[in-house]
Amino acid sequence: MSRNYLYVTIARHSKKEELMARLRNQIEEIERQIGEVNHDSELLLTELALHLLTLDNPLIIGGSAQPYEMLQKEKVLLDEYERKIGLMLELKEGVEDANGRIKGLKALIRQLEEQLDEVYGRVGAIAWEEASSGALVTQIREFYPIIEARREAILALREEETQSTAQLKEKPIYKRASLQLRAFTASQKLKKYFRRSKEFYGETGRALAAEGLIGALVSGSSGELEQRYDDLKGQIVVCQEEIEELNQHVATSKGSLQNIGVTGSVARKLNELQGAKREQTVLVSKLALSYGRSLRAHDKVWPKLSSEAGKIYDQIVRHEKVRQQLEKRIIELKLEENIGTLVLLVEQDEERVVHLQQMIEQYNRQIEEIQKTIAQNREKIGALKRQLAASLEEEEE
């Protein structure tokens, strides 16, 4: 067999193997498509069963009674899971929104209270200035005598500090210790009063505002401060009322959750229900498919029950036609594959026959050469025997 012939044979076999591989890929692709069509058909039968379940009169034909009853029972349980999950999600979302709103309102109240503290501080400072200048009205002095008491205490401490300091200059050094202590004590008490000035102004303003005495201040700012106080206080009250309503909503929602069996973590219970729903959905799908398959042979009845059933029937018929076409194509491709396989086997056998024939011819040539050699050797043997016989005769003579 020549080398070129061998190369040509290998190339031809390689092309045929590529063709066979393409045919196999096409078959596998069509088988995949058939699988998708079958899956879609099962989904349609499942959809049909679930649709028929919603009709007022159940459709029971042939052996569909048991599949229908099992499906109906498990579908009720699935609907209950879905109802509870939907309610829980709604309540959970409502509680989360309410808590988020409450958090925002509390932050807003803190901001308003900070602004209110500024108003209290200004009111208290004005009241102190008016008390210091003797302009503070009697109504405020009587209601909040702490202002006058503090002012008198500060004046007394200043007087004591001034007197002690003045007397220090008149006393000899060895007699100054007690005076120095008195002056130092008075000075420290004054500093303490001054350090608490902001706090005192705030407390004073809060007390006057609570009693409605901001407008009693002589200052021209009293009207503005009173309005500002009323605005801020009103906003705080509105926020507090909304918080109260939201808290009631949260309490009601938690009560509703308890009514459906949620006593602990909502998230944990929700996960449990969603897991149970997934399992129940798989079971209902299987039962629905079983019920749908039991009705498939009776397509003269159920497609007429509703327009939806008719639409599903049309889709099922289209899918079955597509599947038949794909199955027919697979048969054709498999026939082509079998033909190609047989052709390849025949060609291989023919090539082996040619190879064997070539070997036989080669062996025949070798046999002829060996036979010639045998004949020549036999002639040589005969000649040698004759020579030996002639030699023996000469010796006898």
C-alpha positions as a LaTeX table, in Angstrom:
\begin{tabular}{lrrr}
\hline
Residue & $x$ (\AA) & $y$ (\AA) & $z$ (\AA) \\
\hline
Met1 & 0.00 & 0.00 & 0.00 \\
Ser2 & 1.52 & 3.34 & $-1.09$ \\
Arg3 & 2.03 & 6.16 & 1.34 \\
Asn4 & $-0.10$ & 8.58 & $-0.74$ \\
Tyr5 & $-2.95$ & 6.10 & $-0.80$ \\
Leu6 & $-2.69$ & 5.78 & 2.99 \\
Tyr7 & $-2.84$ & 9.55 & 3.43 \\
Val8 & $-5.88$ & 9.83 & 1.15 \\
Thr9 & $-7.63$ & 7.05 & 3.07 \\
Ile10 & $-6.94$ & 8.70 & 6.44 \\
Ala11 & $-8.20$ & 12.06 & 5.17 \\
Arg12 & $-11.37$ & 10.48 & 3.80 \\
His13 & $-12.05$ & 8.70 & 7.09 \\
Ser14 & $-11.43$ & 11.93 & 9.01 \\
Lys15 & $-14.02$ & 13.82 & 6.96 \\
Lys16 & $-16.58$ & 11.07 & 7.47 \\
Glu17 & $-15.91$ & 11.08 & 11.21 \\
Glu18 & $-16.42$ & 14.86 & 11.26 \\
Leu19 & $-19.71$ & 14.39 & 9.43 \\
Met20 & $-20.77$ & 11.74 & 11.95 \\
Ala21 & $-19.84$ & 14.07 & 14.83 \\
Arg22 & $-21.96$ & 16.86 & 13.32 \\
Leu23 & $-24.89$ & 14.49 & 12.99 \\
Arg24 & $-24.48$ & 13.44 & 16.63 \\
Asn25 & $-24.37$ & 17.11 & 17.74 \\
Gln26 & $-27.55$ & 17.84 & 15.77 \\
Ile27 & $-29.29$ & 14.86 & 17.36 \\
Glu28 & $-28.25$ & 15.97 & 20.86 \\
Glu29 & $-29.43$ & 19.54 & 20.16 \\
Ile30 & $-32.83$ & 18.33 & 18.94 \\
Glu31 & $-33.11$ & 16.00 & 21.95 \\
Arg32 & $-32.47$ & 19.05 & 24.15 \\
Gln33 & $-35.20$ & 20.95 & 22.30 \\
Ile34 & $-37.58$ & 18.02 & 22.76 \\
Gly35 & $-36.79$ & 18.11 & 26.48 \\
Glu36 & $-37.71$ & 21.81 & 26.58 \\
Val37 & $-40.94$ & 21.18 & 24.66 \\
Asn38 & $-41.85$ & 18.34 & 27.03 \\
His39 & $-41.12$ & 20.58 & 30.01 \\
Asp40 & $-43.30$ & 23.36 & 28.56 \\
Ser41 & $-46.07$ & 20.84 & 27.86 \\
Glu42 & $-45.94$ & 19.69 & 31.48 \\
Leu43 & $-46.14$ & 23.30 & 32.62 \\
Leu44 & $-49.21$ & 23.78 & 30.42 \\
Leu45 & $-50.87$ & 20.67 & 31.87 \\
Thr46 & $-50.04$ & 21.96 & 35.36 \\
Glu47 & $-51.48$ & 25.37 & 34.48 \\
Leu48 & $-54.59$ & 23.67 & 33.09 \\
Ala49 & $-55.11$ & 21.66 & 36.29 \\
Leu50 & $-54.72$ & 24.73 & 38.52 \\
His51 & $-57.11$ & 26.67 & 36.29 \\
Leu52 & $-59.76$ & 23.95 & 36.37 \\
Leu53 & $-59.40$ & 23.91 & 40.15 \\
Thr54 & $-60.74$ & 27.48 & 40.25 \\
Leu55 & $-63.94$ & 26.60 & 38.39 \\
Asp56 & $-67.17$ & 26.21 & 40.34 \\
Asn57 & $-67.80$ & 22.65 & 39.16 \\
Pro58 & $-64.89$ & 20.19 & 39.36 \\
Leu59 & $-64.04$ & 18.24 & 36.18 \\
Ile60 & $-63.71$ & 14.56 & 36.99 \\
Ile61 & $-63.38$ & 12.20 & 34.03 \\
Gly62 & $-62.17$ & 8.63 & 34.01 \\
Gly63 & $-59.45$ & 8.15 & 36.63 \\
Ser64 & $-59.05$ & 11.84 & 37.52 \\
Ala65 & $-61.08$ & 11.74 & 40.75 \\
Gln66 & $-58.21$ & 10.85 & 43.09 \\
Pro67 & $-55.66$ & 13.24 & 41.49 \\
Tyr68 & $-58.26$ & 16.03 & 41.70 \\
Glu69 & $-59.03$ & 15.43 & 45.38 \\
Met70 & $-55.34$ & 15.25 & 46.34 \\
Leu71 & $-54.58$ & 18.41 & 44.37 \\
Gln72 & $-57.51$ & 20.29 & 45.90 \\
Lys73 & $-56.44$ & 19.35 & 49.44 \\
Glu74 & $-52.79$ & 20.37 & 49.02 \\
Lys75 & $-53.65$ & 23.54 & 47.08 \\
Val76 & $-55.73$ & 24.76 & 50.05 \\
Leu77 & $-52.68$ & 24.34 & 52.28 \\
Leu78 & $-50.46$ & 26.16 & 49.77 \\
Asp79 & $-52.94$ & 29.05 & 49.59 \\
Glu80 & $-52.88$ & 29.27 & 53.39 \\
Tyr81 & $-49.08$ & 29.47 & 53.39 \\
Glu82 & $-49.22$ & 32.22 & 50.77 \\
Arg83 & $-51.88$ & 34.11 & 52.73 \\
Lys84 & $-49.85$ & 33.98 & 55.94 \\
Ile85 & $-46.62$ & 34.95 & 54.19 \\
Gly86 & $-48.33$ & 37.86 & 52.44 \\
Leu87 & $-49.88$ & 39.06 & 55.70 \\
Met88 & $-46.59$ & 38.66 & 57.57 \\
Leu89 & $-44.68$ & 40.60 & 54.92 \\
Glu90 & $-47.30$ & 43.34 & 54.98 \\
Leu91 & $-47.28$ & 43.55 & 58.77 \\
Lys92 & $-43.49$ & 43.29 & 58.94 \\
Glu93 & $-43.10$ & 46.05 & 56.38 \\
Gly94 & $-45.65$ & 48.18 & 58.23 \\
Val95 & $-43.83$ & 47.71 & 61.55 \\
Glu96 & $-40.46$ & 48.46 & 59.97 \\
Asp97 & $-41.84$ & 51.59 & 58.29 \\
Ala98 & $-43.45$ & 52.70 & 61.54 \\
Asn99 & $-40.28$ & 52.10 & 63.54 \\
Gly100 & $-38.28$ & 53.96 & 60.93 \\
Arg101 & $-40.72$ & 56.86 & 61.05 \\
Ile102 & $-40.66$ & 56.84 & 64.87 \\
Lys103 & $-36.87$ & 56.98 & 64.80 \\
Gly104 & $-37.00$ & 59.93 & 62.41 \\
Leu105 & $-39.60$ & 61.73 & 64.52 \\
Lys106 & $-37.55$ & 61.25 & 67.69 \\
Ala107 & $-34.52$ & 62.72 & 65.93 \\
Leu108 & $-36.67$ & 65.65 & 64.78 \\
Ile109 & $-37.95$ & 66.14 & 68.34 \\
Arg110 & $-34.35$ & 66.25 & 69.59 \\
Gln111 & $-33.58$ & 68.95 & 67.03 \\
Leu112 & $-36.68$ & 70.92 & 68.01 \\
Glu113 & $-35.83$ & 70.57 & 71.71 \\
Glu114 & $-32.33$ & 71.90 & 71.01 \\
Gln115 & $-33.90$ & 74.92 & 69.33 \\
Leu116 & $-36.32$ & 75.19 & 72.26 \\
Asp117 & $-33.37$ & 75.16 & 74.69 \\
Glu118 & $-31.96$ & 78.13 & 72.80 \\
Val119 & $-35.27$ & 79.95 & 73.29 \\
Tyr120 & $-35.28$ & 79.06 & 77.00 \\
Gly121 & $-31.74$ & 80.36 & 77.32 \\
Arg122 & $-32.60$ & 83.69 & 75.67 \\
Val123 & $-35.75$ & 84.08 & 77.80 \\
Gly124 & $-33.81$ & 83.32 & 80.99 \\
Ala125 & $-31.03$ & 85.72 & 80.04 \\
Ile126 & $-33.53$ & 88.51 & 79.35 \\
Ala127 & $-35.29$ & 87.86 & 82.64 \\
Trp128 & $-31.93$ & 88.06 & 84.45 \\
Glu129 & $-31.01$ & 91.31 & 82.71 \\
Glu130 & $-34.39$ & 92.82 & 83.58 \\
Ala131 & $-34.02$ & 91.66 & 87.19 \\
Ser132 & $-30.53$ & 93.18 & 87.34 \\
Ser133 & $-31.82$ & 96.48 & 85.98 \\
Gly134 & $-34.91$ & 96.46 & 88.22 \\
Ala135 & $-37.26$ & 96.15 & 85.25 \\
Leu136 & $-38.53$ & 92.64 & 85.99 \\
Val137 & $-42.30$ & 92.67 & 86.43 \\
Thr138 & $-43.86$ & 91.65 & 89.75 \\
Gln139 & $-45.72$ & 88.73 & 88.19 \\
Ile140 & $-42.47$ & 87.06 & 87.22 \\
Arg141 & $-40.70$ & 87.93 & 90.48 \\
Glu142 & $-43.53$ & 86.37 & 92.47 \\
Phe143 & $-43.80$ & 83.29 & 90.30 \\
Tyr144 & $-40.07$ & 82.66 & 90.08 \\
Pro145 & $-38.36$ & 84.18 & 93.16 \\
Ile146 & $-35.24$ & 82.18 & 92.39 \\
Ile147 & $-34.11$ & 85.00 & 90.10 \\
Glu148 & $-34.08$ & 87.57 & 92.91 \\
Ala149 & $-32.60$ & 85.07 & 95.35 \\
Arg150 & $-29.75$ & 84.31 & 92.96 \\
Arg151 & $-29.19$ & 87.98 & 92.21 \\
Glu152 & $-29.09$ & 88.82 & 95.93 \\
Ala153 & $-26.74$ & 85.92 & 96.62 \\
Ile154 & $-24.36$ & 87.10 & 93.89 \\
Leu155 & $-24.50$ & 90.68 & 95.15 \\
Ala156 & $-23.75$ & 89.50 & 98.69 \\
Leu157 & $-20.77$ & 87.44 & 97.50 \\
Arg158 & $-19.42$ & 90.38 & 95.51 \\
Glu159 & $-19.80$ & 92.61 & 98.55 \\
Glu160 & $-18.04$ & 90.09 & 100.74 \\
Glu161 & $-15.23$ & 89.69 & 98.19 \\
Thr162 & $-14.86$ & 93.47 & 97.89 \\
Gln163 & $-14.82$ & 94.05 & 101.63 \\
Ser164 & $-12.36$ & 91.22 & 102.28 \\
Thr165 & $-10.04$ & 92.52 & 99.59 \\
Ala166 & $-10.23$ & 96.07 & 101.00 \\
Gln167 & $-9.57$ & 94.91 & 104.56 \\
Leu168 & $-6.52$ & 92.95 & 103.42 \\
Lys169 & $-4.78$ & 96.21 & 102.70 \\
Glu170 & $-5.44$ & 97.47 & 106.20 \\
Lys171 & $-4.39$ & 94.38 & 108.15 \\
Pro172 & $-0.85$ & 93.25 & 108.85 \\
Ile173 & 0.40 & 90.20 & 106.98 \\
Tyr174 & 0.05 & 87.77 & 109.94 \\
Lys175 & $-3.67$ & 88.70 & 110.28 \\
Arg176 & $-4.59$ & 88.36 & 106.58 \\
Ala177 & $-5.15$ & 84.57 & 106.43 \\
Ser178 & $-8.84$ & 84.57 & 107.43 \\
Leu179 & $-9.59$ & 87.52 & 105.15 \\
Gln180 & $-7.81$ & 85.83 & 102.25 \\
Leu181 & $-9.86$ & 82.68 & 102.86 \\
Arg182 & $-13.12$ & 84.68 & 102.92 \\
Ala183 & $-12.19$ & 86.50 & 99.71 \\
Phe184 & $-11.14$ & 83.27 & 98.02 \\
Thr185 & $-14.33$ & 81.47 & 99.12 \\
Ala186 & $-16.51$ & 84.30 & 97.85 \\
Ser187 & $-14.60$ & 84.36 & 94.56 \\
Gln188 & $-15.00$ & 80.60 & 94.04 \\
Lys189 & $-18.72$ & 80.75 & 94.81 \\
Leu190 & $-19.12$ & 83.57 & 92.31 \\
Lys191 & $-17.28$ & 81.56 & 89.67 \\
Lys192 & $-19.59$ & 78.60 & 90.37 \\
Tyr193 & $-22.61$ & 80.84 & 89.86 \\
Phe194 & $-21.17$ & 82.17 & 86.63 \\
Arg195 & $-20.33$ & 78.67 & 85.37 \\
Arg196 & $-23.98$ & 77.70 & 85.89 \\
Ser197 & $-25.29$ & 80.85 & 84.21 \\
Lys198 & $-26.24$ & 79.08 & 80.96 \\
Glu199 & $-27.94$ & 76.27 & 82.88 \\
Phe200 & $-29.72$ & 78.79 & 85.10 \\
Tyr201 & $-30.96$ & 80.81 & 82.12 \\
Gly202 & $-32.29$ & 77.64 & 80.54 \\
Glu203 & $-34.09$ & 76.53 & 83.71 \\
Thr204 & $-35.53$ & 79.99 & 84.20 \\
Gly205 & $-36.72$ & 80.27 & 80.59 \\
Arg206 & $-38.28$ & 76.79 & 80.74 \\
Ala207 & $-40.19$ & 77.67 & 83.92 \\
Leu208 & $-41.43$ & 81.02 & 82.56 \\
Ala209 & $-42.44$ & 79.44 & 79.23 \\
Ala210 & $-44.34$ & 76.64 & 80.99 \\
Glu211 & $-46.27$ & 79.26 & 82.98 \\
Gly212 & $-46.93$ & 81.36 & 79.87 \\
Leu213 & $-44.92$ & 84.33 & 81.14 \\
Ile214 & $-42.63$ & 84.94 & 78.14 \\
Gly215 & $-44.94$ & 87.73 & 76.99 \\
Ala216 & $-44.67$ & 89.37 & 80.42 \\
Leu217 & $-41.04$ & 90.30 & 79.80 \\
Val218 & $-40.43$ & 93.96 & 79.11 \\
Ser219 & $-37.97$ & 93.26 & 76.30 \\
Gly220 & $-39.08$ & 93.94 & 72.73 \\
Ser221 & $-38.00$ & 90.40 & 71.82 \\
Ser222 & $-40.57$ & 88.82 & 74.10 \\
Gly223 & $-43.26$ & 88.61 & 71.40 \\
Glu224 & $-40.92$ & 86.97 & 68.91 \\
Leu225 & $-39.63$ & 84.52 & 71.53 \\
Glu226 & $-43.17$ & 83.66 & 72.64 \\
Gln227 & $-44.18$ & 82.93 & 69.03 \\
Arg228 & $-41.04$ & 80.90 & 68.46 \\
Tyr229 & $-41.72$ & 78.92 & 71.63 \\
Asp230 & $-45.34$ & 78.23 & 70.61 \\
Asp231 & $-44.26$ & 77.10 & 67.12 \\
Leu232 & $-41.57$ & 74.73 & 68.39 \\
Lys233 & $-43.77$ & 73.38 & 71.16 \\
Gly234 & $-46.58$ & 72.81 & 68.65 \\
Gln235 & $-44.29$ & 70.92 & 66.29 \\
Ile236 & $-43.06$ & 68.73 & 69.15 \\
Val237 & $-46.65$ & 67.95 & 70.18 \\
Val238 & $-47.53$ & 66.99 & 66.59 \\
Cys239 & $-44.50$ & 64.68 & 66.43 \\
Gln240 & $-45.35$ & 63.12 & 69.79 \\
Glu241 & $-48.95$ & 62.51 & 68.73 \\
Glu242 & $-47.77$ & 60.85 & 65.51 \\
Ile243 & $-45.34$ & 58.69 & 67.50 \\
Glu244 & $-48.21$ & 57.62 & 69.74 \\
Glu245 & $-50.30$ & 56.67 & 66.70 \\
Leu246 & $-47.39$ & 54.76 & 65.20 \\
Asn247 & $-46.78$ & 52.92 & 68.47 \\
Gln248 & $-50.43$ & 51.90 & 68.49 \\
His249 & $-50.06$ & 50.70 & 64.88 \\
Val250 & $-46.98$ & 48.67 & 65.84 \\
Ala251 & $-48.81$ & 47.14 & 68.80 \\
Thr252 & $-51.80$ & 46.27 & 66.60 \\
Ser253 & $-49.52$ & 44.72 & 63.97 \\
Lys254 & $-47.73$ & 42.64 & 66.61 \\
Gly255 & $-51.12$ & 41.49 & 67.88 \\
Ser256 & $-52.09$ & 40.45 & 64.35 \\
Leu257 & $-48.82$ & 38.53 & 64.04 \\
Gln258 & $-49.56$ & 36.72 & 67.29 \\
Asn259 & $-53.00$ & 35.82 & 65.95 \\
Ile260 & $-51.39$ & 33.92 & 63.07 \\
Gly261 & $-48.95$ & 32.13 & 65.35 \\
Val262 & $-45.93$ & 34.47 & 65.30 \\
Thr263 & $-44.73$ & 34.91 & 68.87 \\
Gly264 & $-40.96$ & 35.17 & 68.43 \\
Ser265 & $-38.74$ & 36.37 & 65.62 \\
Val266 & $-40.76$ & 37.43 & 62.59 \\
Ala267 & $-37.82$ & 36.79 & 60.27 \\
Arg268 & $-37.34$ & 33.24 & 61.60 \\
Lys269 & $-41.06$ & 32.42 & 61.29 \\
Leu270 & $-41.12$ & 33.94 & 57.82 \\
Asn271 & $-38.19$ & 31.77 & 56.73 \\
Glu272 & $-39.95$ & 28.70 & 58.10 \\
Leu273 & $-43.15$ & 29.50 & 56.20 \\
Gln274 & $-41.30$ & 30.30 & 52.99 \\
Gly275 & $-39.45$ & 26.97 & 53.24 \\
Ala276 & $-42.73$ & 25.13 & 53.82 \\
Lys277 & $-44.28$ & 27.01 & 50.90 \\
Arg278 & $-41.45$ & 25.97 & 48.56 \\
Glu279 & $-41.92$ & 22.31 & 49.49 \\
Gln280 & $-45.70$ & 22.61 & 49.17 \\
Thr281 & $-45.34$ & 24.31 & 45.77 \\
Val282 & $-43.31$ & 21.36 & 44.48 \\
Leu283 & $-45.92$ & 18.91 & 45.78 \\
Val284 & $-48.83$ & 20.89 & 44.28 \\
Ser285 & $-47.02$ & 21.11 & 40.92 \\
Lys286 & $-46.57$ & 17.33 & 40.87 \\
Leu287 & $-50.22$ & 16.70 & 41.79 \\
Ala288 & $-51.41$ & 19.29 & 39.25 \\
Leu289 & $-49.35$ & 17.60 & 36.53 \\
Ser290 & $-50.83$ & 14.23 & 37.50 \\
Tyr291 & $-54.37$ & 15.64 & 37.31 \\
Gly292 & $-53.60$ & 17.42 & 34.02 \\
Arg293 & $-52.24$ & 14.21 & 32.46 \\
Ser294 & $-55.39$ & 12.33 & 33.53 \\
Leu295 & $-57.44$ & 14.87 & 31.54 \\
Arg296 & $-55.25$ & 15.03 & 28.43 \\
Ala297 & $-56.98$ & 12.11 & 26.71 \\
His298 & $-60.37$ & 13.79 & 27.20 \\
Asp299 & $-59.64$ & 16.90 & 25.15 \\
Lys300 & $-63.14$ & 16.84 & 23.66 \\
Val301 & $-64.52$ & 18.02 & 27.00 \\
Trp302 & $-62.26$ & 20.34 & 29.01 \\
Pro303 & $-61.22$ & 22.80 & 26.23 \\
Lys304 & $-64.85$ & 23.94 & 26.12 \\
Leu305 & $-65.14$ & 24.67 & 29.84 \\
Ser306 & $-63.65$ & 28.18 & 29.59 \\
Ser307 & $-61.78$ & 30.45 & 27.21 \\
Glu308 & $-58.62$ & 30.00 & 29.31 \\
Ala309 & $-58.88$ & 26.20 & 29.00 \\
Gly310 & $-59.31$ & 26.60 & 25.25 \\
Lys311 & $-56.16$ & 28.75 & 25.04 \\
Ile312 & $-54.17$ & 26.19 & 27.02 \\
Tyr313 & $-55.45$ & 23.42 & 24.76 \\
Asp314 & $-54.29$ & 25.31 & 21.65 \\
Gln315 & $-50.83$ & 25.76 & 23.18 \\
Ile316 & $-50.61$ & 22.07 & 24.11 \\
Val317 & $-51.54$ & 21.05 & 20.55 \\
Arg318 & $-48.88$ & 23.39 & 19.12 \\
His319 & $-46.26$ & 21.95 & 21.45 \\
Glu320 & $-47.19$ & 18.40 & 20.48 \\
Lys321 & $-46.87$ & 19.26 & 16.79 \\
Val322 & $-43.46$ & 20.77 & 17.42 \\
Arg323 & $-42.41$ & 17.67 & 19.38 \\
Gln324 & $-43.59$ & 15.38 & 16.56 \\
Gln325 & $-41.60$ & 17.40 & 14.03 \\
Leu326 & $-38.51$ & 17.25 & 16.22 \\
Glu327 & $-38.92$ & 13.50 & 16.82 \\
Lys328 & $-39.32$ & 12.96 & 13.05 \\
Arg329 & $-36.16$ & 14.96 & 12.45 \\
Ile330 & $-34.29$ & 12.85 & 15.04 \\
Ile331 & $-35.38$ & 9.67 & 13.26 \\
Glu332 & $-34.08$ & 11.07 & 9.96 \\
Leu333 & $-30.80$ & 12.14 & 11.51 \\
Lys334 & $-30.36$ & 8.76 & 13.20 \\
Leu335 & $-31.00$ & 7.05 & 9.85 \\
Glu336 & $-28.36$ & 9.30 & 8.31 \\
Glu337 & $-26.07$ & 8.45 & 11.21 \\
Asn338 & $-26.65$ & 4.71 & 10.76 \\
Ile339 & $-26.12$ & 4.99 & 7.01 \\
Gly340 & $-22.92$ & 6.91 & 7.55 \\
Thr341 & $-21.75$ & 4.33 & 10.08 \\
Leu342 & $-22.46$ & 1.44 & 7.69 \\
Val343 & $-20.84$ & 3.26 & 4.76 \\
Leu344 & $-17.76$ & 3.84 & 6.88 \\
Leu345 & $-17.71$ & 0.16 & 7.90 \\
Val346 & $-18.11$ & $-0.98$ & 4.27 \\
Glu347 & $-15.29$ & 1.30 & 3.15 \\
Gln348 & $-13.09$ & 0.03 & 5.94 \\
Asp349 & $-13.88$ & $-3.59$ & 4.98 \\
Glu350 & $-13.21$ & $-2.86$ & 1.31 \\
Glu351 & $-9.91$ & $-1.30$ & 2.23 \\
Arg352 & $-9.06$ & $-4.37$ & 4.30 \\
Val353 & $-9.98$ & $-6.63$ & 1.33 \\
Val354 & $-7.71$ & $-4.63$ & $-0.96$ \\
His355 & $-4.98$ & $-4.79$ & 1.62 \\
Leu356 & $-5.41$ & $-8.55$ & 1.98 \\
Gln357 & $-5.40$ & $-9.02$ & $-1.80$ \\
Gln358 & $-2.19$ & $-7.05$ & $-2.03$ \\
Met359 & $-0.71$ & $-9.22$ & 0.69 \\
Ile360 & $-1.88$ & $-12.39$ & $-1.12$ \\
Glu361 & $-0.24$ & $-11.24$ & $-4.35$ \\
Gln362 & 2.92 & $-10.47$ & $-2.47$ \\
Tyr363 & 2.84 & $-13.90$ & $-0.80$ \\
Asn364 & 2.20 & $-15.59$ & $-4.19$ \\
Arg365 & 5.25 & $-13.91$ & $-5.64$ \\
Gln366 & 7.26 & $-15.05$ & $-2.66$ \\
Ile367 & 5.93 & $-18.62$ & $-3.15$ \\
Glu368 & 6.91 & $-18.63$ & $-6.84$ \\
Glu369 & 10.41 & $-17.44$ & $-5.98$ \\
Ile370 & 10.73 & $-20.10$ & $-3.28$ \\
Gln371 & 9.44 & $-22.78$ & $-5.67$ \\
Lys372 & 12.01 & $-21.72$ & $-8.27$ \\
Thr373 & 14.70 & $-21.91$ & $-5.65$ \\
Ile374 & 13.48 & $-25.38$ & $-4.65$ \\
Ala375 & 13.54 & $-26.55$ & $-8.29$ \\
Gln376 & 17.02 & $-25.18$ & $-8.78$ \\
Asn377 & 18.23 & $-26.82$ & $-5.61$ \\
Arg378 & 16.68 & $-30.14$ & $-6.67$ \\
Glu379 & 18.47 & $-29.94$ & $-10.06$ \\
Lys380 & 21.71 & $-29.28$ & $-8.21$ \\
Ile381 & 21.02 & $-32.24$ & $-5.92$ \\
Gly382 & 20.42 & $-34.48$ & $-8.98$ \\
Ala383 & 23.63 & $-33.34$ & $-10.65$ \\
Leu384 & 25.62 & $-33.90$ & $-7.48$ \\
Lys385 & 24.11 & $-37.38$ & $-7.06$ \\
Arg386 & 25.07 & $-38.28$ & $-10.62$ \\
Gln387 & 28.60 & $-37.07$ & $-10.03$ \\
Leu388 & 28.78 & $-39.12$ & $-6.85$ \\
Ala389 & 27.51 & $-42.24$ & $-8.63$ \\
Ala390 & 30.03 & $-41.82$ & $-11.44$ \\
Ser391 & 32.83 & $-41.45$ & $-8.94$ \\
Leu392 & 31.79 & $-44.62$ & $-7.10$ \\
Glu393 & 31.73 & $-46.61$ & $-10.35$ \\
Glu394 & 35.27 & $-45.53$ & $-11.20$ \\
Glu395 & 36.55 & $-46.75$ & $-7.85$ \\
Glu396 & 34.99 & $-50.21$ & $-8.35$ \\
Glu397 & 36.70 & $-50.64$ & $-11.70$ \\
\hline
\end{tabular}
